[in-house]
Amino acid sequence: MDDKIAWYRTPLDRNLLKELTQPSDARGIRQAGGFLLIYLCTVFLSYYFFRRRQWIPMTIMVYIHCMFHGFVGMEAAVHELSHGTPFKTKGLSEVFYRLFCFLTWNNCVHFRASHMKHHQFTVHRGLDKEIILEPIALNAWDYVQWFTFNFKKFKMIMFPNVANFFGNADYDVFFWDPLFPPGDKRRSAMCNWARFMIAGHLLLLALFIYFKLWVLIVVVTFGYFIANFPSQGCGMQQHLGLRPSVPDWRVCCHTMQFGPLMAFLYWQMNNHIEHHMYAAVPFWNLPKLHAAMAHDTPKPPGSYLAGIRRILWIQKQQKKDPSFCFLPEFPPTAHPPKLAPG
């Protein structure tokens, strides 16, 4: 996967790495099945309060559902399942991957290929087009959208889906130009998935309207775009403000220490250096991998909010100096960061 860039990897004992990379259907079902159960329960409770005309409990439950819904997509569940690492049975992984992609309007063909390139060329200028390398200027309206309806994310996801539906395989959810060149068979597969997904959601929408299940339009059809501030806060803690075009994931990825709830929702992706360095390790073993690599990696902020504070501080520095890049402090036991190719 990384044959073009000589990435630095923290040396690990071969037996330990073999142990950490073992997939498990039971662990995969526990996480993915748990996610599906939470999704169905919050949808049902939203519907239950709607039918009973208990508007305040309904509103609270809808908001809770939407906050969770953000983690079902590319921010967490879809992301990890795209790697195919959790399940020993690949068919199980694919079922959950495609289901969660459908529930969050994500294109399963596009995301898997795009994310492979992201791992191959992480934060390398001109090569990794999943990541915006220039400083991101967020204004008050951006934050309002995170807590209400995220029009920017809706446009980012839905415009390419509609373009793919009509056979345009060049319009991209990220910044590839295009991801699949003309003649690549994945172009038609990507468009076919968009057609299936949009047709499926339109059918559900028609049923919701016919049976006057208005609340389900909010939680099922548009839930991924509402109140997604918890997952947005996780996503911005992956690569923002770090040095581009360096062959060392310790310098171009953030690792943060999250509490058990956020780590569960985020599928342990707060261990982001570890995930990039050894992408074959299933999510549940990332804390163990983090401990095994701790001597060679920067000490992470101790919580989700501490990570947010770091990112806000980085953004403040970049506002003063757009060329500013954050370089974490390494422990004395660490190999010096690799800041140049070779």
Backbone torsions as a table, in degrees:
resi	resn	phi	psi	omega
1	MET	NA	-34.9	-175.3
2	ASP	-112.4	41.1	-175.1
3	ASP	-73.5	-14.4	-178.5
4	LYS	-97.5	-17.7	179.8
5	ILE	-124.5	128.7	-178.9
6	ALA	-84.1	78.5	-176.4
7	TRP	-68.2	143.1	170.7
8	TYR	-80.9	134.8	173.7
9	ARG	-127.1	135.1	174.2
10	THR	-61.9	124.0	179.8
11	PRO	-62.7	135.0	178.1
12	LEU	-129.2	151.4	174.9
13	ASP	-60.3	134.1	-175.5
14	ARG	-59.7	-41.7	-178.8
15	ASN	-67.9	-37.9	177.5
16	LEU	-64.4	-44.2	-180.0
17	LEU	-63.5	-39.6	177.7
18	LYS	-61.7	-40.9	178.4
19	GLU	-65.2	-41.5	-175.8
20	LEU	-71.4	-24.1	-176.0
21	THR	-93.7	7.1	-179.8
22	GLN	-73.5	123.1	176.9
23	PRO	-76.8	167.3	-179.5
24	SER	-153.8	120.8	176.1
25	ASP	-62.7	-39.2	-178.2
26	ALA	-63.3	-45.9	179.8
27	ARG	-68.0	-38.1	178.7
28	GLY	-63.9	-44.6	179.6
29	ILE	-67.2	-37.0	178.7
30	ARG	-58.8	-42.5	-178.5
31	GLN	-79.8	-55.5	-177.0
32	ALA	-66.9	-42.2	177.2
33	GLY	-65.0	-37.0	175.9
34	GLY	-63.5	-40.3	177.1
35	PHE	-62.7	-44.8	179.9
36	LEU	-64.1	-39.3	179.4
37	LEU	-64.5	-43.2	177.7
38	ILE	-61.5	-44.5	179.2
39	TYR	-57.7	-49.8	-177.9
40	LEU	-65.3	-38.2	-179.9
41	CYS	-66.4	-43.4	-179.5
42	THR	-70.3	-32.9	173.5
43	VAL	-65.1	-46.2	-179.1
44	PHE	-62.4	-44.7	-179.1
45	LEU	-65.8	-36.3	174.8
46	SER	-61.1	-44.5	178.5
47	TYR	-65.8	-41.7	-178.6
48	TYR	-58.9	-49.4	179.9
49	PHE	-67.4	-32.5	176.9
50	PHE	-63.5	-46.2	-178.7
51	ARG	-65.1	-31.9	179.8
52	ARG	-88.4	1.8	-179.8
53	ARG	57.4	34.4	175.5
54	GLN	-95.8	85.6	-165.6
55	TRP	-67.9	-38.5	-178.9
56	ILE	-68.2	-52.3	174.9
57	PRO	-57.9	-37.0	178.9
58	MET	-61.6	-46.5	-178.8
59	THR	-61.9	-42.4	179.0
60	ILE	-62.7	-45.0	-177.9
61	MET	-67.3	-39.8	177.3
62	VAL	-59.7	-42.5	-178.6
63	TYR	-66.4	-41.7	177.2
64	ILE	-62.0	-43.8	178.2
65	HIS	-58.2	-46.6	-176.4
66	CYS	-66.4	-37.5	175.7
67	MET	-59.9	-40.5	178.2
68	PHE	-71.9	-38.6	-175.6
69	HIS	-54.0	-34.7	179.8
70	GLY	-58.8	-31.1	-178.3
71	PHE	-80.8	-10.5	179.1
72	VAL	-75.2	-21.9	-173.5
73	GLY	-91.3	-149.8	-174.4
74	MET	-65.3	-16.9	179.4
75	GLU	-68.1	-27.1	-175.7
76	ALA	-147.1	-78.0	-171.3
77	ALA	-63.4	-53.1	179.5
78	VAL	-58.9	-40.0	179.8
79	HIS	-58.8	-53.8	-176.1
80	GLU	-67.1	-40.6	-179.4
81	LEU	-67.6	-25.1	178.1
82	SER	-63.8	-25.5	178.3
83	HIS	-75.6	-23.7	-179.2
84	GLY	70.7	19.8	-175.1
85	THR	-88.0	-31.0	-172.0
86	PRO	-68.1	-43.4	-171.4
87	PHE	-91.2	138.1	172.1
88	LYS	-72.0	-36.3	177.5
89	THR	-89.0	108.6	-173.5
90	LYS	-62.8	-30.7	178.5
91	GLY	-62.0	-38.9	177.2
92	LEU	-62.8	-44.1	179.0
93	SER	-59.5	-42.2	-176.8
94	GLU	-69.3	-36.2	178.6
95	VAL	-62.2	-49.7	-179.8
96	PHE	-67.0	-37.8	179.6
97	TYR	-60.4	-48.8	-178.0
98	ARG	-70.2	-36.7	177.7
99	LEU	-62.5	-47.7	-178.3
100	PHE	-69.1	-33.5	173.7
101	CYS	-60.9	-44.4	179.8
102	PHE	-61.6	-45.2	-176.7
103	LEU	-66.9	-17.9	-176.0
104	THR	-121.9	16.3	176.3
105	TRP	61.2	25.7	178.9
106	ASN	-93.2	141.8	178.9
107	ASN	-87.6	112.4	-173.3
108	CYS	-65.6	-31.0	179.8
109	VAL	-73.3	-47.3	-177.6
110	HIS	-66.4	-48.3	-172.1
111	PHE	-63.5	-42.7	-178.2
112	ARG	-60.8	-44.8	-179.2
113	ALA	-69.8	-40.9	179.5
114	SER	-63.2	-43.8	-175.7
115	HIS	-70.3	-29.3	174.7
116	MET	-62.6	-42.1	177.4
117	LYS	-66.1	-37.3	177.6
118	HIS	-59.4	-41.8	178.0
119	HIS	-69.1	-36.5	-177.6
120	GLN	-68.5	-38.5	-172.6
121	PHE	-123.5	35.4	-170.3
122	THR	-44.9	117.2	174.4
123	VAL	55.8	30.1	173.6
124	HIS	-94.4	124.3	-174.5
125	ARG	-59.2	129.3	179.2
126	GLY	82.1	-8.2	-177.9
127	LEU	-116.3	-41.6	178.6
128	ASP	-97.3	101.4	-175.4
129	LYS	-103.8	12.5	167.7
130	GLU	-79.7	-22.9	-171.2
131	ILE	-109.4	135.1	171.5
132	ILE	-84.1	116.3	-175.5
133	LEU	-84.2	-28.2	-179.7
134	GLU	-73.5	153.8	178.0
135	PRO	-54.3	134.0	-178.6
136	ILE	-93.2	117.7	178.9
137	ALA	-94.4	106.5	177.9
138	LEU	-97.1	133.1	179.1
139	ASN	-110.2	-179.0	-177.1
140	ALA	-60.0	-36.9	-179.3
141	TRP	-64.6	-35.1	176.0
142	ASP	-60.5	-46.6	-178.5
143	TYR	-67.4	-37.2	176.0
144	VAL	-59.4	-42.4	179.6
145	GLN	-64.5	-36.2	178.7
146	TRP	-59.1	-33.8	-176.7
147	PHE	-94.6	-8.8	-179.9
148	THR	-124.4	-118.9	176.5
149	PHE	-103.7	123.9	-175.1
150	ASN	-87.7	87.8	-178.6
151	PHE	-62.5	-36.4	-179.0
152	LYS	-63.7	-43.7	179.1
153	LYS	-69.6	-38.2	177.6
154	PHE	-58.2	-45.9	178.5
155	LYS	-64.2	-42.8	-178.7
156	MET	-60.1	-40.0	-177.3
157	ILE	-84.7	-46.0	-168.4
158	MET	-80.1	-36.4	-179.5
159	PHE	-59.9	-47.0	175.8
160	PRO	-63.3	-37.0	178.2
161	ASN	-60.0	-44.9	180.0
162	VAL	-65.3	-42.3	177.9
163	ALA	-61.1	-44.7	177.7
164	ASN	-62.8	-38.3	178.7
165	PHE	-55.5	-38.7	-179.1
166	PHE	-93.4	12.8	172.7
167	GLY	92.9	3.1	177.9
168	ASN	-86.7	105.2	-177.1
169	ALA	-94.2	5.0	-178.6
170	ASP	-94.0	-24.9	179.8
171	TYR	-71.7	124.6	-167.2
172	ASP	-120.9	143.0	179.6
173	VAL	-70.9	-25.3	174.9
174	PHE	-107.2	-121.4	-175.6
175	PHE	-136.2	19.0	176.6
176	TRP	-68.2	153.8	-170.5
177	ASP	-139.0	67.2	-13.4
178	PRO	-92.3	178.4	176.9
179	LEU	-69.1	-45.7	-179.4
180	PHE	-108.0	121.5	-179.3
181	PRO	-71.6	160.3	176.6
182	PRO	-53.6	136.3	-178.6
183	GLY	97.3	-17.0	178.6
184	ASP	-73.8	126.1	-176.5
185	LYS	-64.7	-18.7	179.1
186	ARG	-70.5	-16.9	175.9
187	ARG	-62.0	-46.8	179.7
188	SER	-70.0	-35.8	178.1
189	ALA	-64.1	-39.8	178.2
190	MET	-63.8	-44.1	179.6
191	CYS	-66.8	-38.9	179.5
192	ASN	-65.3	-38.6	176.8
193	TRP	-64.5	-41.3	177.8
194	ALA	-60.1	-41.3	178.8
195	ARG	-64.2	-44.9	178.5
196	PHE	-61.5	-44.8	-176.0
197	MET	-66.9	-47.1	-179.3
198	ILE	-66.4	-41.9	178.2
199	ALA	-62.6	-40.8	179.1
200	GLY	-63.9	-44.1	-179.9
201	HIS	-69.5	-35.2	177.0
202	LEU	-65.9	-37.3	176.3
203	LEU	-63.7	-46.1	177.3
204	LEU	-61.0	-43.0	179.8
205	LEU	-61.3	-41.1	178.5
206	ALA	-62.9	-40.8	177.8
207	LEU	-64.9	-43.1	179.6
208	PHE	-61.3	-40.5	-179.7
209	ILE	-70.5	-44.4	-177.9
210	TYR	-60.9	-43.3	-178.4
211	PHE	-92.3	7.8	177.4
212	LYS	57.1	41.5	177.1
213	LEU	-94.1	65.6	-170.1
214	TRP	-60.5	-35.4	-176.8
215	VAL	-65.1	-29.9	-179.2
216	LEU	-71.8	-24.3	173.8
217	ILE	-63.1	-39.0	-179.8
218	VAL	-70.3	-51.1	-170.0
219	VAL	-82.0	-32.1	-177.8
220	VAL	-94.4	-49.9	-174.8
221	THR	-74.9	-44.0	-172.5
222	PHE	-118.4	5.5	-175.2
223	GLY	-58.8	-30.3	-178.2
224	TYR	-66.5	-19.3	-174.8
225	PHE	-105.5	6.6	-175.2
226	ILE	-116.6	136.4	173.4
227	ALA	50.9	44.6	-177.5
228	ASN	-94.8	25.7	-178.9
229	PHE	-63.0	-33.3	178.7
230	PRO	-65.2	-43.3	-179.8
231	SER	-73.3	-34.3	175.1
232	GLN	-62.1	-40.0	178.1
233	GLY	-63.6	-31.1	175.3
234	CYS	-72.1	-46.7	-176.6
235	GLY	-59.6	-37.4	-178.6
236	MET	-72.6	-9.4	178.6
237	GLN	-97.0	19.1	179.8
238	GLN	-92.3	-54.9	-172.3
239	HIS	-137.9	-1.9	-170.8
240	LEU	-61.7	131.9	172.2
241	GLY	78.2	10.8	-177.8
242	LEU	-96.8	170.0	-173.5
243	ARG	-75.4	125.6	-179.8
244	PRO	-80.8	160.8	170.2
245	SER	58.7	40.4	174.0
246	VAL	-119.6	141.4	-175.1
247	PRO	-89.2	43.9	-177.7
248	ASP	-143.1	109.2	-177.7
249	TRP	-64.2	-20.2	178.5
250	ARG	-67.7	-18.6	-177.5
251	VAL	-103.4	-23.5	-176.7
252	CYS	-110.9	9.1	174.4
253	CYS	-133.1	145.7	171.9
254	HIS	-95.4	137.5	164.5
255	THR	-112.7	134.6	-179.9
256	MET	-127.8	147.3	173.6
257	GLN	-89.5	117.2	178.1
258	PHE	-106.8	155.4	171.4
259	GLY	-70.6	172.2	-173.6
260	PRO	-61.7	-37.1	-177.9
261	LEU	-68.0	-50.4	-179.1
262	MET	-66.1	-36.1	178.3
263	ALA	-65.0	-38.7	176.7
264	PHE	-64.3	-48.8	-178.9
265	LEU	-62.7	-34.1	-175.4
266	TYR	-93.4	7.4	179.5
267	TRP	53.5	38.9	176.2
268	GLN	62.3	16.1	-178.5
269	MET	-73.7	-1.9	171.3
270	ASN	-64.3	-22.0	171.8
271	ASN	-84.2	68.9	-166.0
272	HIS	-84.3	-33.7	173.2
273	ILE	-59.3	-47.2	-177.4
274	GLU	-62.7	-42.2	-179.8
275	HIS	-61.9	-42.4	-179.1
276	HIS	-72.4	-37.6	-175.8
277	MET	-70.5	-37.3	178.8
278	TYR	-132.9	77.7	-171.7
279	ALA	-69.1	-14.4	179.6
280	ALA	-81.6	-6.6	179.7
281	VAL	-79.2	122.2	178.5
282	PRO	-61.2	154.7	-171.9
283	PHE	-55.2	-37.1	-174.2
284	TRP	-70.1	-18.1	178.6
285	ASN	-96.0	0.7	-179.8
286	LEU	-63.5	-36.9	174.6
287	PRO	-60.9	-38.4	176.8
288	LYS	-66.8	-40.2	177.4
289	LEU	-63.9	-40.9	177.5
290	HIS	-57.7	-44.6	179.8
291	ALA	-64.0	-38.8	-179.3
292	ALA	-68.9	-24.9	-177.2
293	MET	-102.3	-1.2	-170.2
294	ALA	-57.9	-30.7	-179.5
295	HIS	-68.9	-15.9	-172.0
296	ASP	-118.5	4.4	-175.2
297	THR	-127.9	155.1	179.0
298	PRO	-61.5	148.1	175.9
299	LYS	-71.4	125.9	-175.1
300	PRO	-82.7	157.4	168.3
301	PRO	-56.6	149.5	-167.8
302	GLY	-87.1	2.9	-179.5
303	SER	-162.3	169.7	176.4
304	TYR	-58.3	-47.5	-178.1
305	LEU	-68.6	-35.1	176.6
306	ALA	-64.7	-37.0	175.8
307	GLY	-64.7	-41.6	176.8
308	ILE	-60.8	-42.0	179.1
309	ARG	-61.4	-39.4	178.0
310	ARG	-62.7	-45.2	-178.5
311	ILE	-63.4	-41.9	178.7
312	LEU	-64.1	-36.7	177.1
313	TRP	-65.4	-42.8	177.9
314	ILE	-60.4	-44.5	179.5
315	GLN	-62.1	-36.6	178.1
316	LYS	-63.9	-41.8	178.3
317	GLN	-66.3	-38.4	-179.7
318	GLN	-70.2	-26.8	176.1
319	LYS	-67.7	-35.5	176.5
320	LYS	-75.1	-40.8	-176.9
321	ASP	-138.8	99.3	-176.9
322	PRO	-57.8	-19.3	-179.9
323	SER	-86.8	-2.1	-176.9
324	PHE	-64.6	132.8	173.4
325	CYS	-129.6	134.0	-178.5
326	PHE	-78.6	129.4	174.6
327	LEU	-117.3	112.8	-176.5
328	PRO	-68.2	158.5	178.1
329	GLU	-86.6	129.9	-178.0
330	PHE	-98.1	149.8	175.6
331	PRO	-70.1	159.2	-179.4
332	PRO	-59.3	-25.0	-178.0
333	THR	-80.5	-7.7	-172.3
334	ALA	-80.9	148.8	168.6
335	HIS	-67.5	137.0	-179.3
336	PRO	-55.5	143.2	179.9
337	PRO	-59.9	141.3	179.9
338	LYS	-89.9	103.2	-173.1
339	LEU	-103.8	4.2	179.5
340	ALA	-141.4	150.5	177.9
341	PRO	-60.1	158.6	176.2
342	GLY	103.0	NA	NA
